[in-house]
Amino acid sequence: MHLKTQLVGLIGHPIKHTYSPFIHNVAFELTGLDYIYLPFNVVPVNLKSAIKGLVALGYKGFNVTIPHKVKVKEFMSKISEEAAFVGAINTVLIEDGKLFGYNTDVAGALETLYTYRQDITGNECVIIGAGGSARAVIYTLIKHFRPSKIHLVNRTEQRADALRQFFRTKMKYDSFTVNELIPPDIKELIKNSSLIVNATSVGMYPEEDDSVLPQKDMFSKDQIVFDLVYNPTQTKLLRLAQSGGARTVDGIKMLVNQAAKSFEIWTGEKMPVEQVEKALLLKLNK
């Protein structure tokens, strides 16, 4: 590391399983940029001190993960439109001691789904989950794909209904249904939708035998099934969807695409996404 090396990093708790340092440091190596990305385990009580420390140390910016993505808003000088809608920040740029907050999950979702825009636009979609990731995908769909209907599915209907009310008010979109996550009851919704998104952690390692939708007869060749879970890369949901004939999109694409937006915010350069994704898959499949 040289004196002119630019510093970026990650704050969260826990951060043991993060792939972000690998993604960004590979990208810096491929582009020849003199940056280094370091992860920091920051417990909630130390959040303010950690942010002050990163500013004092001359960091260019940092990523934010659980549990700080909402709390960190209060330290920002300004936040992006996407971060305001999603209600969470995952990327911070530091300029002249001021902090600017972004949510790159929106860019990640748009880049990942854009290939399928003709299949998604004007059709029905199902979003399973009601957290920050679900918000990012819903915002992206309404702004860029304008589905005929979005079916919100969650374990508790109240949280899904809160999302419906939020987007109805903020984005003047009201073609929602709100549904409890009971697979037999939502079978017809799934069958009638062009896009199904799992925005929950169900199926993530070490619970990889779980799936939010356990039946392959829900899926068909006219569908795209997008699972935001990236460990394992091929979740049980994606395997079931494939056996039903659906096209599938894994969480690695979203992970790398949202990282690419952070990379661009900090460096002003484009990340070599395909090469980084290839390197990450090689690492994961060792």
C-alpha positions in Angstrom: 0.0 0.0 0.0 1.3 3.4 -1.0 0.8 6.8 0.7 -1.5 7.8 -2.3 -3.6 4.6 -2.0 -7.3 5.4 -1.7 -9.1 3.7 1.1 -12.7 2.3 1.0 -14.3 -0.3 3.1 -17.3 -1.9 4.8 -19.0 -1.5 8.2 -21.5 -4.0 9.6 -22.0 -6.6 12.3 -21.4 -9.5 11.6 -19.3 -9.2 8.4 -17.6 -12.7 8.5 -19.3 -14.0 5.4 -19.1 -10.9 3.2 -17.8 -11.2 -0.4 -17.5 -7.4 -0.8 -13.7 -7.2 -0.1 -13.0 -9.9 -2.7 -15.3 -8.2 -5.3 -13.8 -4.8 -5.0 -10.2 -5.7 -4.5 -10.4 -7.9 -7.7 -12.0 -5.0 -9.5 -9.2 -2.6 -8.4 -6.6 -5.1 -9.5 -8.2 -5.6 -12.9 -8.5 -1.8 -13.5 -5.1 -0.9 -12.1 -6.7 1.6 -9.7 -4.7 2.3 -6.5 -7.4 1.5 -4.0 -7.8 -1.0 -1.2 -11.1 -2.2 0.4 -11.1 -3.3 4.0 -14.0 -4.7 6.1 -14.7 -3.5 9.7 -16.9 -5.3 12.3 -18.7 -2.4 13.9 -21.2 -3.1 16.7 -24.2 -0.7 16.8 -23.0 1.2 19.9 -19.7 2.1 18.0 -21.4 3.3 14.8 -20.9 7.1 15.3 -17.3 6.6 16.4 -16.5 4.3 13.4 -17.9 6.8 10.9 -15.9 9.7 12.5 -12.8 7.4 12.3 -13.3 6.7 8.6 -13.6 10.4 7.9 -10.6 11.2 10.0 -8.5 8.6 8.3 -9.3 10.0 4.9 -11.4 7.2 3.5 -13.0 7.9 0.1 -16.1 6.0 1.1 -17.6 2.8 2.5 -20.3 0.3 2.2 -22.9 -0.3 4.9 -24.5 -3.6 5.8 -26.8 -5.0 8.5 -27.6 -3.7 11.0 -26.5 -0.1 10.2 -28.3 0.6 6.8 -31.1 2.6 8.3 -29.3 4.2 11.4 -26.5 5.5 9.2 -28.9 8.0 7.5 -28.7 10.4 10.4 -25.0 11.0 9.7 -25.5 12.0 6.0 -25.2 15.5 4.6 -27.4 14.3 1.7 -29.0 11.1 0.5 -30.0 10.0 -3.0 -33.6 9.6 -4.3 -33.1 5.8 -4.3 -31.9 5.7 -0.7 -34.9 7.9 0.4 -37.4 5.5 -1.3 -35.7 2.3 -0.1 -35.2 3.8 3.4 -31.7 2.4 3.7 -28.2 3.3 2.7 -25.6 0.8 1.6 -22.9 3.1 0.0 -21.4 6.3 1.4 -19.1 8.8 -0.5 -17.0 11.1 1.6 -16.1 14.4 0.1 -14.5 17.3 2.1 -15.6 15.7 5.3 -19.3 15.5 4.2 -21.1 12.2 3.8 -23.4 11.4 0.8 -25.6 8.3 1.1 -26.7 6.0 -1.7 -28.6 2.8 -2.2 -27.0 0.8 -5.0 -29.4 -2.2 -4.7 -31.7 -0.2 -7.0 -29.0 0.0 -9.7 -28.1 -3.6 -9.1 -31.7 -4.7 -9.5 -32.2 -2.6 -12.7 -29.0 -3.9 -14.3 -29.8 -7.5 -13.4 -33.4 -7.4 -14.7 -32.9 -5.1 -17.7 -32.2 -8.2 -20.0 -35.7 -9.4 -19.3 -37.4 -6.0 -19.7 -39.7 -7.1 -22.5 -41.0 -10.0 -20.4 -41.5 -7.9 -17.3 -42.9 -4.6 -18.6 -46.7 -4.4 -18.3 -47.0 -7.9 -16.8 -47.7 -9.3 -13.3 -44.9 -9.7 -10.8 -44.6 -11.4 -7.4 -42.2 -10.0 -4.7 -41.7 -12.3 -1.6 -40.4 -10.3 1.4 -41.0 -6.8 2.8 -37.6 -5.6 3.9 -35.0 -3.3 2.3 -34.2 -5.6 -0.6 -37.9 -5.9 -1.5 -38.2 -2.1 -1.4 -35.3 -1.7 -3.8 -36.8 -4.2 -6.3 -40.3 -2.7 -6.0 -38.9 0.8 -6.6 -37.0 -0.4 -9.6 -40.0 -2.2 -11.1 -42.3 0.7 -10.8 -39.8 3.3 -12.1 -38.5 1.3 -15.0 -40.8 -1.6 -15.9 -44.3 -0.5 -14.8 -45.8 -3.9 -14.2 -49.6 -4.3 -14.6 -49.7 -5.7 -11.0 -47.3 -6.3 -8.2 -48.3 -9.1 -5.8 -46.7 -8.5 -2.4 -46.2 -11.7 -0.4 -44.9 -11.8 3.1 -45.1 -13.9 6.3 -47.0 -11.0 7.9 -49.5 -9.2 5.7 -49.2 -6.0 7.8 -45.6 -5.4 6.6 -46.6 -6.0 3.0 -49.5 -3.7 3.4 -47.2 -1.0 4.8 -45.1 -1.3 1.6 -48.2 -1.0 -0.5 -49.3 2.1 1.2 -45.8 3.6 1.0 -45.4 3.1 -2.7 -49.0 4.1 -3.4 -48.4 7.5 -1.7 -44.8 8.1 -2.9 -44.9 6.8 -6.4 -48.6 7.0 -7.2 -48.7 3.3 -8.1 -51.6 1.3 -6.7 -51.8 -2.0 -8.6 -50.8 -4.1 -5.6 -52.3 -7.2 -3.9 -51.2 -8.1 -0.4 -50.9 -11.8 0.4 -49.7 -14.0 3.3 -46.9 -16.4 2.4 -48.9 -19.7 2.3 -47.7 -21.5 -0.8 -50.9 -23.4 -1.7 -52.9 -20.2 -1.5 -50.7 -18.2 -3.7 -50.2 -20.8 -6.4 -52.4 -19.0 -8.9 -50.6 -15.7 -8.3 -47.3 -17.4 -9.0 -48.5 -19.1 -12.2 -50.0 -15.8 -13.6 -46.8 -13.8 -13.0 -43.9 -13.2 -15.4 -41.4 -12.4 -12.7 -41.1 -14.0 -9.2 -38.5 -12.4 -6.8 -37.4 -13.9 -3.5 -36.2 -10.9 -1.5 -36.0 -12.9 1.8 -33.1 -14.9 3.2 -35.0 -18.2 3.0 -32.7 -20.8 1.3 -29.5 -19.1 2.4 -26.6 -21.2 3.8 -26.7 -23.1 6.1 -30.5 -23.5 5.5 -30.1 -24.3 1.8 -32.7 -27.1 1.9 -35.4 -24.5 2.4 -37.4 -22.7 -0.3 -40.1 -20.0 -0.1 -42.0 -21.8 -2.8 -41.6 -25.6 -2.4 -43.5 -26.9 -5.5 -42.0 -27.0 -9.0 -45.5 -27.1 -10.6 -45.9 -23.4 -9.8 -43.3 -22.5 -12.5 -43.4 -22.5 -16.3 -41.2 -21.6 -19.3 -42.8 -18.1 -19.5 -41.4 -17.0 -16.2 -38.2 -15.4 -14.7 -37.4 -16.4 -11.2 -34.9 -14.1 -9.4 -33.5 -15.2 -6.0 -31.5 -12.5 -4.2 -29.9 -15.2 -2.0 -26.3 -15.6 -3.3 -25.0 -18.3 -1.0 -25.5 -21.0 -2.3 -25.5 -19.6 -5.9 -28.0 -22.3 -7.0 -30.7 -22.2 -4.3 -33.4 -24.8 -3.9 -35.9 -22.2 -5.2 -33.9 -21.8 -8.5 -33.5 -25.6 -8.9 -37.3 -26.0 -8.5 -37.9 -23.2 -11.0 -35.5 -24.6 -13.5 -37.2 -28.1 -13.3 -40.5 -26.3 -14.0 -39.0 -24.7 -17.1 -38.5 -21.2 -15.8 -35.5 -19.0 -16.6 -33.6 -18.2 -13.4 -31.4 -15.4 -12.1 -29.1 -16.0 -9.1 -28.2 -13.5 -6.4 -24.5 -13.3 -7.5 -25.5 -11.1 -10.5 -27.3 -8.6 -8.2 -24.5 -8.7 -5.7 -21.9 -7.8 -8.3 -24.1 -5.3 -10.1 -24.8 -3.3 -6.9 -21.1 -3.4 -6.1 -20.3 -2.1 -9.5 -22.4 1.0 -8.8 -20.6 1.6 -5.5 -17.3 1.2 -7.3 -18.4 3.8 -9.8 -19.5 6.3 -7.1 -16.1 6.1 -5.4 -13.8 5.9 -8.4 -15.7 7.4 -11.3 -14.8 4.3 -13.3 -16.8 1.3 -14.5 -16.2 -2.0 -12.9 -15.4 -4.9 -15.2 -18.5 -6.8 -14.1 -18.2 -9.9 -16.2 -14.6 -10.6 -15.1 -15.4 -9.9 -11.5 -18.4 -12.2 -11.5 -16.3 -14.9 -13.2 -13.6 -14.6 -10.5 -16.2 -14.7 -7.7 -17.9 -17.8 -9.1 -14.4 -19.5 -9.4 -13.8 -18.7 -5.7 -17.2 -20.0 -4.6 -17.0 -23.2 -6.6 -13.6 -24.2 -5.4 
